[in-house]
Amino acid sequence: MRAVEGRIPFRGFETWYRDVGPEDSVALLCLHGGPGSTHYYFQPLERLADDGRRVVVYDQLGCGNSDRPDDPALWTVELFRSEVQAVRDALGLDRIHLLGTSWGSMLAIEYMLTKPPGVVSLTLNSPPTASETWMAEAGRLKDELPDEMRRALDELAPTHPGRVAAMDEFWRRHIFRLEPTPDFVVRGRREKNDHVYATLWGETEWNANGLLRDWDVRDRLSEIDVPTLVTSGRHDECTPKLAADAANGIPDAEQVVFEQSSHSAYAEEPEHFRAVLTAFLRRAEGA
């Protein structure tokens, strides 16, 4: 299987990428979550290359293997939106399927609203559509934790062991349920950039006090005019209400809920997710 890794110049820094599979297929370009996470979670999607699909992943600036400048002023939606196009230009990705997960789906929506050419389809996994509704649902899920954990999240310092344990329980319930945790997920958590997350999103999932605190694209979703698939997990932090907000707002969007998954269906139910995604991509190409 062809696999190429490299670095792309971007605004005085370098963005790391990995490109697998045949070059003559329409590439699936994947935007990771966070903000501040890494490409590692997408490892199961690289198996699509075995069936003839080109898959391109990259670490957003400040994350993973890409340059990690220490300058909070860099972390803006505009920078990361421009980086998507920079990756496309550098790798000659004239036609793509675009996939984003969580923050990556926010970024994918932002990018699609610029009306870029050559996007054959859009897949949004666990997509927010407004910070307000995301915080409300995350807060509701947080309040369903045992009282001791809920109080720890509300009252203790971020590094306190009790609060760390409570955050781990929230993660296990609503972010990644598969046990034991695969090595690529462990590595992804270890190499995330908390400073990017804090600058763009804020303190916690239920307290967006960063630059995205007023983010809301619900009244613009109807502008997306490519075949769109919205996916989420039954136990997802992106609750059924939130996933439906995206699916109902985008014309003719398809929606699939993965019953055994939370926030990372592509890694929690990888074979099922790949089958659903492959069928959707083929339908989009046929259209």
N, C-alpha and C positions, 0 to 999 in steps of 0.2 A: 504493500500500500504506500502510495506517495505521501510523504509527510515532510513539510518544510517549515522551519522556524526562522524568524528573523526580526528585525527591528526597523521601524518606520520613523523617519524624522517628522517631528510634529512640534511646532512652536518653540524650537530651541531645545527640545528634549527628544526622547525616543519612546515609541509605543511598541511593545512586544506583541508578536502574533504567531499563531500556528495555523497551518493550512494543510488539510489532509484530503485525500480522495482525488478523483480524476478532474482535471482542469476543464474538461469539455462539458461538464454538467452545470446547471444553474446552482450557484453556491448558496449554502445556508450560512448567513452571517449572524453570529450569536453575540448578544449584548448581555453581559453579566449583571448581577444585582449589586446591592449595597445600599447607598453609594459607598464605595471603598472596598468591595469584595474582589473576587478573582475569577479567572476562567476555569479553575480546577473542577468546579461543580459540573461543567459541561462534558466531562470525560465520557459519560455514557453515550452522548450524542455523536461522538466521533465514530461509533460503530455504524452509523449511516453510510460511512465511506465504503464499508464492505459491500453495500448494495448499489454502489455507483454514484453516491451523492458527495459532492464536494462540501466540506464543512470548514468554516473559518472562525476561529475564536481569537480573542485578543484581551490583554489586560489593559483596562482604561488607565490613562495617565495617573500616576500616584498609587497604582495598585499592582500587586503580584510582581511579575518580572519586568514591568515597564519602569521607566525612571520614576523616582519618588521625591520630587522637589518638596521642600519644606516651605510652602508659601500658600497660606489659606486663601489669598486673593485669587489664586488660579481656579479654585473649585467653583465653577459656574455651570449652569445648564448649557450655556452657549459654547463653552469649551468642549464639553463632552459630546454635544451635538455635532460640532465641527469635526471632532475626531472620527466619528462614524464615516463622514465623507472622505476624510484623509486616508483612512484604511481602504475604502473602496477605490479611491484614485490610485493609491500606491500598488495595489494588487490587481488592478484592471478588472474590478468586479462591476462590469457594465449592467448585468442582470443578476439580481439576488432575490432570495427569500430572506426576509428579516425576522429574527426571533429575539425577543427580549424577555427577561424574567425579573419580576418585582421592579426595583429601580431601573433595571434594563428595559422593562416594558414602558416605564415612564419616558425613558430616553427614546425608545422606538417611536412612541406617539409623538413626542416633540419633533423628531426627525421627519416623520411622515407628514406633519403639518406644514413642512417647508415644501411639500410636493416634489420630492426628488424623483428623477426619472429612473426607470429600470427596475423598480421594485415589483416583483411578480406576486408576492403574497406577504402577509404579516401574521406572525404568531405572537400572542401576548400571554405569557404564563404568569398567573397571579398578579394581575395589573391593578395598581391604584389608578383612580381617575381624579381624586381630590384628596389633599392632605386632611381636610376636615373629616371626611367619612372614614378614611383609613385610621386616623387616631381614635375615632369613636369606637370602631369595631375592635381595634387592638386593645383599647381600654376595657371593653366589655369582656374580652377573652382573658385579660389579666385579672379581672375581678372574679373570674370563675376558678382561679387557683385556690388552693387551701388558704385559709385566713392568715396563717403565719407567713406564707410566701407572699401573699398580696401585701401584707404590712411591710415585709422586707423590701419589696420593690418600691413602695411608697415612702419609706422612712429611712432606709439605710444608705450609706455611701456606696458608690459604684463598685469599689473594690472589697467591700465587706463580704466575708465568706457566705453569710446568709443570703445576701442579695445575689451573689454569683450563683448560688445553688438555685435560687428562684428563677433567675434568667435561664439557667440550663433546663429547668423544668418547662418553662414556656417554649424554649427551643424544641425540646423533645416532643411536646404536644403539637406545636403549630408550624414549625419550620422544617424539621427533618426527623421523621419517625422511625426510619429503618435502623435496626440494630443487628449486629454491631455497626458502628459508624464506619463507613469505608474510609480508607486512607486518604483518598482525594478530597473528601469533605473535611477531614481533620486538617489537612494541609491548607485547604481554602480558608478555614476559620483562622488558622494561625497566621496567615500572610495578609489578612485584610488590613486596611488602613483606617483606623478609627477616626483619624483627624478629618479625612474626607467625609465620612459619615456625619460627624458632628457639625461640620461646616455647612453641608448641604441640607441634611435632614434635621439633626438636633440631638437631644439627650437620649430619648428612647422612642420606640415605635409609637407609643401613645402620647408623646410630647415632642411634636415637631416644632422646634423653636429655631431652626436654621433657615437658610435661604429659601427652602421649599415650603415654609410654613403656610403660605397662602396659595400654593399651587393648586390649580383646578382647571381641568380641560373638558369637563362634562359637556359644556355647551359648544365644543368644537369637534367632538368625536364624529359627528355626521360628515365632516370634511374628508374623512379617510375613505378612499374610493378603490381600495384593492381588496381581493379576497382575504378575509381575516378569520383566524381561529383563536378563540379565547379558552385557555385551559386553567384549571385550578384543582386543588385536592379537597376532598370532603372535610378534612381536618385543618384546612389551611388558615393561616393568618389572613389571607385574602378570602374572606368568608363568602358564602353563596351570594349574599347581597352585593358585595363589592364586585365579584366576578360578573354578576348580572348587569351591574351598572355599565361595565365596559361592553359586554356583548349586546345589550339593548341599545347602546348609544351609537354603535358602528353599523352602518347599513349592511344587512344580510350577513352579519357575523355568525359563525358557527361557535357553539360552546360545548365543551366536554369537561365533565367532572371525574377525576380519578379517585375512586372510592377508598383506596388504601393509602392515599398520600396526604401530605400536608402542603408545604410551600414549595416543594422541590420534586414534583411528579416525574420530571425527566430523569431523576436519579433514584427516586423511591420506587417507581414502577417503570424501569427503563425500557423493557421490551414492549410493554403495552403502549407507553408513550411514543416510542419510535414507530410502532405500527400505525397509530392514529396520525402522527405527524406526516409519515410517508404518504399515506392515503390522501391527506389534505394537500400536500405539496404537488402530488400528481394531478389532483383535480384542478388546482390553480394553474398548473402549466398547460393542462388540456384546454382550459378556458381561454 
